[in-house]
Amino acid sequence: MLSRRPRRNRKSAVIREMVEETRLSTKDFIFPLFVIEGTGKRVEVKSMPGIFRFSLDVLLKEIEECLMLGIRTFAIFPAIDDSKKDKYATESVNGEGLYLRALSEIKKRFPEACLMTDVAMDPYSSDGHDGLVKDGQIVNDETLEILGKMAVAQAATGADIIGPSDMMDGRVGYIREMLDDAGYTNTSILAYTAKYASAFYGPFRDALDSAPKSGDKKTYQMDTANRNEALIEAELDYNEGADILMVKPALAYLDVIRLLKDNFPLPIAAYNVSGEYAMIKAAAQNGWLDGEKAMVESLLSIKRAGASIILSYFAREFAQLQKQ
Ligand code: PBG
């Protein structure tokens, strides 16, 4: 006789649901949203069906609807006009500029919404890089000064969480100190800790028109082949005062999510990036797979790997599914 029959725990929906080890909740999600200049605008990102670039007035309505669906945290990214981009990303600290205006306005209208920002030069940089380019090199320490000012300007809008996505060395500690010196000791840092040089960011760069003008991001983003480096990055971010550690992308890096989860006591986040979204949407549109099931399966795998926080373009669709 078989003494162990694992199938007994799969025999009915009730039992299956009772023994589930991992459960997704709308509360796990951070919803990335793109803001553009203008009014009345809702422009679909071609490579991301169902994801839009909103002008601020429409974005506020979108956030209101998301809040009603139970999504509470939003990561806002700006698409900046080329005419406003320069070498030093000066537009990033313009209080009257699109991004800082949007953050203040959202916070004013919806104080209950938790807002995460993006700290990196690429949306504002004429070079399209996350750091300052000098003689063809991305210079680390000069970039820190720019990032620090950017972070303080974002904190001043009332944003809850600062999200450095640039991968410069020492930026978490530098930003922490700048924030503290400016009195923003209560503003959190979610560090893009293990951010890989990935092909899966393509649709995002289309959305923001932020692709590098020359070269690639391999001198600052991590090599796909490496895991130990993720431990070094995590240890630095941990010691420099990060509140949350993030792995990005998610699906091709589930082992890295688990590695950080097992080695650090901080909450672990994962960014289910634009290309991961686009792949499922494209296959579903072709009738090649069931988009909804593939969405839930991949989101569950990210949580099972050890991420308690998931940045995902699926957040709204998932929240809607939960409401049904
Ligand atoms: C850049 C940034 C990127 C993403 C978030 N912040 C792209 C990049 O590094 O080129 C990608 C997110 C996505 O693909 O969904 N600071």
Residues whose N, C-alpha, C, O or C-beta is under 5 A from the ligand:
A	BS01	PBG	A120 D122 S165 F200 Y201 F204 V273 S274 G275
